């Protein structure tokens, strides 16, 4: 299982024109970091795009760039990609079929459940300090990874001229996190 999400990072004045985009949903001028992580929170695939690109398109770029990974899996093995409600399952499934029809047998898109007002009320009754916040099962893993990445000083904002440089810095941050776990 892979868990996907995107996050926006603001640009600094040193960022290049290629990296400039405006995300209307998050009101951020900068880049979007699209991540697919495993169940431990280790980034498998990273894609940086201008913030104006949708979450769906960022995920499709990851799948297209790494389609050989999915196609080289054993025939009986499928990868489930868990996403939040910012993604559109039907659109993604149609576009994945356009990239490579065989990928539809290897990739399953799943949208995480939404938290109901009743679940929020129960959580608040159990612990009034929570203020109704409810953790969505398995979705918190990618959110935690985003928080880890934001703790890296070079990634707090986007200062890079190239999107590939931002991706490389995210990968270096992930390597550092893995090495900390081992040590």
C-alpha positions in Angstrom: 0.0 0.0 0.0 1.1 3.5 -0.9 -0.4 6.6 0.6 -0.4 9.8 -1.4 -0.8 13.5 -0.7 0.5 16.8 -1.8 1.6 19.9 0.1 2.4 23.4 -1.0 5.6 25.2 -0.2 6.0 29.0 -0.7 8.6 30.3 -3.1 11.3 32.7 -2.0 12.6 35.6 -4.1 15.5 33.3 -5.4 13.1 30.7 -6.9 13.0 30.5 -10.7 10.1 31.2 -13.0 9.7 27.5 -13.7 8.8 26.9 -10.1 6.1 29.6 -9.8 2.5 28.7 -9.6 -0.5 29.7 -7.5 -2.6 27.1 -5.6 -6.1 28.6 -5.2 -7.1 26.0 -2.7 -4.3 26.7 -0.3 -3.7 30.3 -1.4 0.0 29.7 -1.9 2.4 31.0 -4.5 5.1 28.4 -5.0 5.4 24.7 -5.7 3.5 21.6 -4.8 5.3 18.5 -3.5 3.5 15.3 -4.4 4.4 12.3 -2.3 3.7 8.6 -2.3 4.9 7.0 0.9 4.8 3.4 2.3 3.1 2.4 5.5 6.1 3.5 7.5 6.1 7.0 6.0 9.2 6.4 3.8 8.8 8.4 0.6 8.7 6.0 -2.4 8.0 8.6 -5.1 8.4 12.4 -5.1 7.2 14.9 -7.7 7.5 18.6 -7.5 5.3 20.8 -9.7 4.2 24.4 -9.8 1.5 24.9 -7.2 -1.1 25.6 -10.0 -1.0 21.9 -11.1 -3.8 19.8 -9.6 -3.3 17.0 -7.2 -4.6 14.5 -9.8 -2.1 15.7 -12.4 0.8 15.5 -10.0 -0.1 11.9 -9.1 -0.5 11.0 -12.8 3.0 12.4 -13.5 4.4 10.1 -10.7 2.7 7.1 -12.2 3.7 7.9 -15.7 7.3 8.5 -14.7 7.5 5.3 -12.7 5.2 3.0 -14.6 8.0 0.5 -15.1 8.0 0.0 -11.3 4.3 -1.0 -11.3 4.5 -3.0 -14.5 7.5 -5.1 -13.2 5.5 -6.2 -10.1 4.4 -9.9 -10.1 1.2 -10.4 -12.0 -0.9 -11.2 -8.9 0.4 -8.2 -7.0 -1.6 -4.9 -7.0 -0.6 -1.7 -5.3 -3.3 0.2 -3.5 -2.9 4.0 -3.4 -4.8 5.6 -0.6 -5.7 9.3 -1.2 -7.7 12.0 0.4 -10.8 13.7 -1.0 -8.7 16.2 -3.0 -8.3 13.5 -5.6 -10.9 12.2 -8.1 -10.9 8.4 -8.3 -12.9 8.1 -11.6 -10.7 10.6 -13.4 -7.5 9.0 -12.1 -8.6 5.5 -13.2 -9.4 6.8 -16.7 -6.1 8.6 -17.1 -4.1 5.6 -15.7 -5.8 3.4 -18.4 -4.7 6.0 -21.0 -1.1 5.9 -19.8 -0.9 2.1 -20.0 -4.0 -0.3 -19.9 -2.0 -2.9 -18.0 -1.6 -0.4 -15.1 -5.3 -0.7 -14.3 -4.6 -4.3 -13.2 -1.6 -3.2 -11.1 -2.9 0.0 -9.4 -6.0 0.3 -7.2 -7.1 3.8 -6.2 -8.8 4.1 -2.9 -10.2 7.3 -1.3 -9.9 7.6 2.5 -13.1 7.7 4.5 -14.4 11.1 5.6 -14.9 11.8 9.2 -18.5 12.2 10.2 -19.7 14.9 12.6 -20.7 12.0 15.0 -17.2 10.7 15.0 -15.9 14.2 15.8 -18.4 14.6 18.6 -17.4 11.2 20.1 -13.7 12.2 19.9 -14.4 15.5 21.6 -16.4 13.8 24.4 -13.5 11.3 25.0 -10.9 14.0 25.1 -12.1 17.7 25.3 -8.5 18.9 24.4 -8.8 17.4 20.9 -11.3 20.0 19.8 -13.0 17.5 17.6 -9.9 16.5 15.6 -10.0 12.9 14.5 -7.1 11.0 13.0 -8.1 9.3 9.7 -6.8 5.7 9.7 -3.6 5.4 7.6 -3.9 8.9 6.2 -1.9 10.3 9.2 1.2 8.5 7.9 1.6 10.8 4.9 0.8 13.8 6.9 3.5 12.9 9.4 6.0 12.5 6.5 5.0 16.0 5.3 5.7 17.3 8.8 9.1 15.5 8.9 10.0 17.1 5.5 9.0 20.5 6.7 11.4 20.2 9.6 14.3 20.1 7.2 15.7 23.6 7.2 16.4 23.6 3.5 12.8 22.6 2.7 10.8 25.1 4.8 10.3 27.2 1.6 11.3 26.7 -2.0 14.5 28.5 -2.8 15.4 26.4 -5.9 15.5 27.3 -9.5 14.7 23.8 -10.7 11.9 21.5 -9.6 14.3 18.5 -9.9 16.6 20.2 -7.3 13.6 20.4 -4.9 12.9 16.7 -5.5 16.5 15.8 -4.8 16.5 17.7 -1.5 13.3 15.9 -0.4 15.0 12.6 -1.2 18.1 13.6 0.8 15.8 14.5 3.7 14.2 11.1 3.4 17.6 9.4 3.5 18.5 11.4 6.6 15.3 10.3 8.3 15.9 6.6 7.4 19.5 6.8 8.7 18.2 8.3 12.0 15.9 5.4 12.4 18.7 2.9 11.8 21.1 4.6 14.2 
